[in-house]
Amino acid sequence: MSEVRIPLRVASFLADFKLTRLTRRTAFVLCLLLVGSSCQQEQQAAEQQQVTEHPAFASTNSALATPVKLSIEKKDTTNADSTKADTVTTENISPEANTSGSEWNYPGPKPLPGAILPQKRIVAFYGNLLSKRMGILGELPPDEMLQKLDSEVAGWEEADPDTPVQPALHAIVVTAQGQPGSGSKYRLRMTDKFIHDVLEIAKKRDAIVFLDVQVGQSTLQEELPRLKPFLQLPNVHLGIDAEFSMKNGGVPGKRIGTYDAADINYATGLLADLVTEHNIPPKILVVHRFTQRMITNASKIKLDERVQVVMHMDGWGHPVLKKDTYRSYIAKEPVQFTGFKLFYKNDTKNGSRLMTRKEILALKPKPLYIQYQ
């Protein structure tokens, strides 16, 4: 049969296979599969993404609607946009910028002593202790869950012996809800006891803890201050999930939410102030992302030596789709460090599989935060 060149849009999906010319029949089949995957990137990420929910979430795990273009409302960013001598924005910063020695090739200022990244890779288990459907953290009894975490940590240490692994528990402490609930904010706050329980489990492995926030129709300005007593602890860090930030109203899980750089700058400012006030090591802020519109004005995110920002690829599906999502929405706007999420269940649907550690380590930039749900 005659040969036919594959369009560049499709050929980019085949980079891992190093193919640029195929038979007409083979090319036709791959075009149908891969162009369809590319065109449906955001829709699949939305429709397939598991809706994280507390047992009180009244709705079921229905498919998310196709995301729509969002109009970001103006917010009071007095605190978030305050000028600090030791902060820079990511605008005009390349991943190779701000180098002062061969050991540092990440955007932004070099971290302070005691910072975890990039000296270590974080391997985290995600979920909610009160729900078996929100991730591995609550799916298994604590001791069994920790044994599984041990196995993943050992696997990453073997895959990349030059990078020590820091175990972590990433717990959702404000969960998006399908009903208005108290205050009509479509979110449910976990109790202080819940957070203390997570901290006690983490102690068994010297694991750090991430407190994850799904604000619903609330805001970071409303939700984060109450977490300060925990965030001021040296081993506690923060995660914010744009998917469930419903700036313009709407029910979480029905469409994909969004954060602006101003929201992220508010969070980093709060964390930076805690580092200074309590003389503790730098904090880590994990920002969930799997579509373009989830994060707006990324170039205006401020970087501060007291806070390490991780842009975290949170989508699930076939390895080809996940790698393309990472390239499209993380690698193009890395901000500082990058993360990658693996879903024990959703990544293996429809005959698919979990990506291997070798495949993940081949991504550029190389993820330093790995999360399992």
NUKOLKE-850082 format. One record per residue (C-alpha): residue number from 1; x, y, z. Coordinates in steps of 0.001 Angstrom, whole numbers. Layout:
// residues N
[NUM; [X; Y; Z]],
...
// end
This chain:
// residues 373
[1; [0; 0; 0]],
[2; [1062; 3582; -510]],
[3; [2249; 5594; 2451]],
[4; [644; 8743; 3782]],
[5; [1994; 11399; 6097]],
[6; [145; 11892; 9359]],
[7; [-934; 15470; 10119]],
[8; [1242; 17208; 12719]],
[9; [-1655; 17326; 15211]],
[10; [-1812; 13530; 15142]],
[11; [1918; 12973; 14810]],
[12; [2482; 14728; 18135]],
[13; [551; 11930; 19848]],
[14; [2896; 9401; 18266]],
[15; [6125; 10908; 19539]],
[16; [6585; 8060; 21960]],
[17; [6377; 5587; 19109]],
[18; [8698; 7636; 16814]],
[19; [6415; 7161; 13790]],
[20; [5849; 9843; 11182]],
[21; [4807; 7691; 8208]],
[22; [2242; 4884; 8204]],
[23; [217; 2879; 5728]],
[24; [-3002; 4562; 4651]],
[25; [-5207; 2066; 6483]],
[26; [-3190; 2237; 9733]],
[27; [-3021; 6016; 9576]],
[28; [-6769; 6217; 9079]],
[29; [-7446; 4093; 12180]],
[30; [-4993; 6045; 14312]],
[31; [-6397; 9335; 13095]],
[32; [-9862; 8275; 14220]],
[33; [-8601; 7207; 17624]],
[34; [-6066; 9898; 18390]],
[35; [-7633; 12954; 16831]],
[36; [-10843; 11994; 18618]],
[37; [-8881; 11772; 21843]],
[38; [-7283; 15152; 21239]],
[39; [-10533; 16879; 20309]],
[40; [-12248; 15458; 23377]],
[41; [-9370; 16276; 25747]],
[42; [-11201; 18637; 28035]],
[43; [-14553; 16865; 27664]],
[44; [-13084; 13511; 28687]],
[45; [-11200; 15065; 31543]],
[46; [-14458; 16547; 32742]],
[47; [-16741; 13612; 32022]],
[48; [-14396; 10968; 33360]],
[49; [-12932; 12794; 36340]],
[50; [-14266; 11166; 39472]],
[51; [-16406; 13634; 41397]],
[52; [-14804; 13658; 44818]],
[53; [-17534; 13551; 47380]],
[54; [-18230; 13131; 51061]],
[55; [-20991; 10680; 52030]],
[56; [-23193; 13738; 52614]],
[57; [-22875; 14671; 48925]],
[58; [-26477; 14319; 47788]],
[59; [-25755; 13798; 44085]],
[60; [-24399; 10624; 42541]],
[61; [-21215; 10150; 40535]],
[62; [-22869; 11475; 37407]],
[63; [-20772; 12621; 34467]],
[64; [-19588; 16198; 34557]],
[65; [-20914; 18498; 31897]],
[66; [-18646; 19773; 29147]],
[67; [-16844; 22832; 30541]],
[68; [-17968; 26233; 29345]],
[69; [-16012; 29454; 28984]],
[70; [-15982; 31172; 32345]],
[71; [-16106; 34851; 33170]],
[72; [-13861; 35400; 36174]],
[73; [-15364; 37781; 38670]],
[74; [-13283; 40604; 40142]],
[75; [-12047; 39862; 43630]],
[76; [-10555; 41909; 46436]],
[77; [-6892; 41055; 46024]],
[78; [-5418; 43592; 48419]],
[79; [-3549; 40928; 50365]],
[80; [-2835; 38683; 47398]],
[81; [-1295; 41439; 45295]],
[82; [703; 43204; 47990]],
[83; [4245; 43813; 46809]],
[84; [7021; 41966; 48627]],
[85; [10709; 42363; 48006]],
[86; [11272; 38625; 47926]],
[87; [8565; 37711; 45411]],
[88; [8578; 37536; 41639]],
[89; [5913; 36676; 39098]],
[90; [6265; 33833; 36642]],
[91; [5830; 36239; 33738]],
[92; [8779; 35982; 31349]],
[93; [10402; 33254; 33467]],
[94; [11448; 30108; 31655]],
[95; [12001; 26747; 33408]],
[96; [15731; 27440; 33140]],
[97; [15553; 30929; 34629]],
[98; [16888; 32148; 37971]],
[99; [19775; 29748; 37979]],
[100; [22694; 30450; 40261]],
[101; [24666; 27261; 40045]],
[102; [24163; 24035; 38165]],
[103; [22036; 22543; 40938]],
[104; [19113; 24930; 40431]],
[105; [17110; 25016; 37201]],
[106; [13550; 25769; 38308]],
[107; [11609; 29020; 37933]],
[108; [11604; 31438; 40819]],
[109; [13894; 31998; 43787]],
[110; [16011; 29253; 45263]],
[111; [14249; 27719; 48274]],
[112; [15170; 28391; 51854]],
[113; [16917; 25777; 54021]],
[114; [14530; 23007; 55024]],
[115; [12573; 23077; 51752]],
[116; [11473; 19657; 50498]],
[117; [11641; 20321; 46744]],
[118; [13580; 19578; 44598]],
[119; [15794; 17570; 46943]],
[120; [13053; 14969; 47425]],
[121; [10129; 13545; 45472]],
[122; [6810; 13512; 47326]],
[123; [4602; 10419; 46978]],
[124; [1133; 11085; 48395]],
[125; [-2048; 9118; 49005]],
[126; [-5182; 11213; 48417]],
[127; [-8719; 11035; 49721]],
[128; [-10928; 11457; 52764]],
[129; [-10905; 9182; 55816]],
[130; [-14723; 9196; 55908]],
[131; [-15297; 7990; 52354]],
[132; [-14231; 4899; 50426]],
[133; [-15118; 6583; 47116]],
[134; [-12879; 9639; 47306]],
[135; [-9505; 7941; 47078]],
[136; [-7084; 5410; 48487]],
[137; [-6606; 7399; 51705]],
[138; [-10080; 6403; 52929]],
[139; [-10654; 3285; 50859]],
[140; [-8480; 1030; 53030]],
[141; [-8098; 742; 56810]],
[142; [-5218; 3005; 57965]],
[143; [-2624; 281; 58567]],
[144; [-3370; -1423; 55251]],
[145; [-3302; 1918; 53476]],
[146; [105; 2734; 54979]],
[147; [1492; -629; 53869]],
[148; [390; 140; 50313]],
[149; [1996; 3576; 50590]],
[150; [5219; 1887; 51733]],
[151; [5139; -212; 48574]],
[152; [4726; 2840; 46320]],
[153; [7498; 4706; 48114]],
[154; [9846; 1744; 47663]],
[155; [8925; 1541; 43988]],
[156; [9801; 5186; 43405]],
[157; [13052; 4872; 45323]],
[158; [14000; 1982; 43056]],
[159; [12908; 3814; 39893]],
[160; [14908; 6952; 40738]],
[161; [17589; 6100; 43333]],
[162; [19109; 9586; 43151]],
[163; [15946; 11249; 44519]],
[164; [14859; 10418; 48083]],
[165; [11117; 9955; 48574]],
[166; [9010; 11832; 51104]],
[167; [5726; 10011; 51921]],
[168; [2611; 12145; 52311]],
[169; [-1099; 11970; 53088]],
[170; [-3234; 14383; 51068]],
[171; [-6587; 14743; 52837]],
[172; [-9636; 16625; 51557]],
[173; [-10690; 18769; 54527]],
[174; [-13263; 20917; 52706]],
[175; [-15333; 18812; 50304]],
[176; [-17522; 20099; 47490]],
[177; [-21180; 19142; 47809]],
[178; [-24100; 18608; 45456]],
[179; [-26505; 20437; 47789]],
[180; [-26223; 23976; 49248]],
[181; [-25775; 22840; 52834]],
[182; [-24956; 25191; 55705]],
[183; [-24486; 28708; 54448]],
[184; [-25533; 27694; 50913]],
[185; [-21860; 27333; 49913]],
[186; [-22025; 23833; 48424]],
[187; [-19144; 22680; 50583]],
[188; [-18686; 20688; 53793]],
[189; [-15928; 21426; 56294]],
[190; [-14311; 18521; 58079]],
[191; [-13902; 18829; 61839]],
[192; [-10649; 19575; 63648]],
[193; [-10778; 16024; 64971]],
[194; [-10731; 14744; 61403]],
[195; [-7516; 16664; 60737]],
[196; [-5974; 15464; 63998]],
[197; [-6780; 11876; 62981]],
[198; [-4948; 12351; 59677]],
[199; [-1944; 13820; 61498]],
[200; [-1817; 10865; 63884]],
[201; [-1858; 8381; 61001]],
[202; [877; 10350; 59216]],
[203; [3133; 10144; 62272]],
[204; [3409; 6398; 61791]],
[205; [5459; 6959; 58631]],
[206; [6935; 10413; 59280]],
[207; [4696; 11517; 56430]],
[208; [3898; 15111; 55688]],
[209; [237; 16131; 55372]],
[210; [-1576; 18179; 52740]],
[211; [-4910; 19764; 53628]],
[212; [-6945; 19946; 50424]],
[213; [-9726; 22474; 49902]],
[214; [-12709; 22234; 47521]],
[215; [-14451; 25556; 48092]],
[216; [-17666; 25046; 46113]],
[217; [-19347; 28479; 46109]],
[218; [-17170; 29643; 48976]],
[219; [-13700; 31189; 48533]],
[220; [-10164; 30566; 49690]],
[221; [-10437; 33767; 51713]],
[222; [-13299; 32193; 53660]],
[223; [-11867; 28689; 54019]],
[224; [-8119; 29031; 54619]],
[225; [-7970; 31216; 57753]],
[226; [-9667; 28544; 59873]],
[227; [-6920; 26104; 58835]],
[228; [-4076; 28329; 60057]],
[229; [-3584; 26461; 63368]],
[230; [-2759; 23357; 61308]],
[231; [-925; 25043; 58435]],
[232; [1488; 26623; 60914]],
[233; [2727; 23130; 61816]],
[234; [6035; 22368; 60049]],
[235; [4762; 19138; 58468]],
[236; [1430; 20454; 57126]],
[237; [998; 21882; 53611]],
[238; [-1875; 22969; 51379]],
[239; [-3735; 21820; 48266]],
[240; [-6369; 23853; 46374]],
[241; [-8678; 22295; 43792]],
[242; [-9836; 24622; 41022]],
[243; [-12239; 21993; 39681]],
[244; [-14676; 22687; 42498]],
[245; [-14262; 26465; 42747]],
[246; [-17598; 27706; 41391]],
[247; [-16866; 31412; 41026]],
[248; [-19985; 32247; 39065]],
[249; [-22398; 29962; 40862]],
[250; [-23465; 26522; 39813]],
[251; [-23328; 23108; 41435]],
[252; [-19901; 21508; 41910]],
[253; [-19527; 18472; 39684]],
[254; [-21834; 19836; 37000]],
[255; [-19103; 21844; 35348]],
[256; [-15418; 22519; 35946]],
[257; [-14521; 25440; 38194]],
[258; [-11595; 27840; 38082]],
[259; [-9001; 29801; 40048]],
[260; [-7261; 32952; 38934]],
[261; [-3673; 33885; 39727]],
[262; [-5091; 36288; 42330]],
[263; [-6616; 33350; 44227]],
[264; [-3368; 31422; 44140]],
[265; [-1428; 34498; 45224]],
[266; [-3752; 34849; 48203]],
[267; [-2965; 31262; 49231]],
[268; [803; 31671; 48787]],
[269; [699; 34935; 50701]],
[270; [-1069; 33312; 53622]],
[271; [1420; 30433; 53674]],
[272; [4423; 32744; 53330]],
[273; [3254; 34820; 56281]],
[274; [2943; 31671; 58406]],
[275; [6508; 30663; 57517]],
[276; [7827; 34039; 58644]],
[277; [5623; 34354; 61719]],
[278; [6402; 30876; 63078]],
[279; [9948; 30501; 61739]],
[280; [9179; 27206; 60003]],
[281; [10486; 25599; 56784]],
[282; [8952; 26602; 53448]],
[283; [5440; 25438; 52663]],
[284; [4234; 23567; 49578]],
[285; [1126; 24615; 47680]],
[286; [-376; 22021; 45308]],
[287; [-2688; 23449; 42635]],
[288; [-4909; 20918; 40817]],
[289; [-5258; 21369; 37063]],
[290; [-6340; 19359; 34007]],
[291; [-7844; 21956; 31633]],
[292; [-6702; 25341; 30378]],
[293; [-9554; 27311; 31928]],
[294; [-9048; 25860; 35395]],
[295; [-6211; 28352; 35991]],
[296; [-6327; 31844; 34508]],
[297; [-3454; 34343; 34277]],
[298; [-903; 31726; 35302]],
[299; [1967; 34042; 34336]],
[300; [915; 36372; 37151]],
[301; [1317; 33769; 39885]],
[302; [3856; 35136; 42356]],
[303; [6765; 32966; 43445]],
[304; [8166; 33320; 46936]],
[305; [11098; 31534; 48530]],
[306; [8855; 30677; 51466]],
[307; [6319; 28736; 49365]],
[308; [6959; 26040; 46756]],
[309; [4236; 25911; 44095]],
[310; [3338; 22593; 42431]],
[311; [1103; 22621; 39353]],
[312; [-506; 19201; 39584]],
[313; [-1890; 17255; 36583]],
[314; [-5137; 15885; 37960]],
[315; [-6761; 14249; 34918]],
[316; [-7348; 10556; 34338]],
[317; [-7584; 8246; 31360]],
[318; [-5326; 6427; 28883]],
[319; [-1575; 7121; 29177]],
[320; [-1589; 8907; 25791]],
[321; [-4334; 11246; 27011]],
[322; [-2643; 11838; 30373]],
[323; [702; 12662; 28777]],
[324; [-961; 15043; 26337]],
[325; [-2826; 16734; 29197]],
[326; [452; 17122; 31076]],
[327; [2155; 18662; 28052]],
[328; [-771; 20963; 27259]],
[329; [-1716; 22311; 30678]],
[330; [1269; 21707; 32972]],
[331; [4490; 21713; 30944]],
[332; [3437; 24813; 28993]],
[333; [2767; 26716; 32236]],
[334; [4883; 24902; 34842]],
[335; [5011; 27924; 37214]],
[336; [7633; 26206; 39396]],
[337; [7422; 22468; 40196]],
[338; [5077; 19909; 38656]],
[339; [2958; 17013; 39886]],
[340; [1261; 14004; 38332]],
[341; [-1744; 12030; 39535]],
[342; [-2457; 8316; 39179]],
[343; [-5922; 6844; 39705]],
[344; [-5950; 3218; 40844]],
[345; [-9463; 2742; 39455]],
[346; [-10241; 5354; 36819]],
[347; [-6922; 5050; 34977]],
[348; [-7588; 1346; 34489]],
[349; [-11091; 1642; 33036]],
[350; [-11934; 443; 29532]],
[351; [-8890; -1802; 29328]],
[352; [-6438; 996; 30109]],
[353; [-3634; 849; 32671]],
[354; [-1658; 2850; 35202]],
[355; [1331; 4636; 33739]],
[356; [4660; 3192; 34817]],
[357; [7156; 5103; 36910]],
[358; [9565; 5003; 33985]],
[359; [6982; 6699; 31762]],
[360; [6357; 9405; 34339]],
[361; [10062; 10008; 34897]],
[362; [10423; 10548; 31150]],
[363; [8061; 13546; 31260]],
[364; [9527; 17019; 30989]],
[365; [9676; 18720; 33372]],
[366; [10067; 15677; 35576]],
[367; [7283; 15569; 38211]],
[368; [8455; 15851; 41804]],
[369; [5008; 15353; 43348]],
[370; [3221; 12066; 42686]],
[371; [-305; 11555; 43949]],
[372; [-2358; 8352; 44039]],
[373; [-6148; 8387; 44348]],
// end
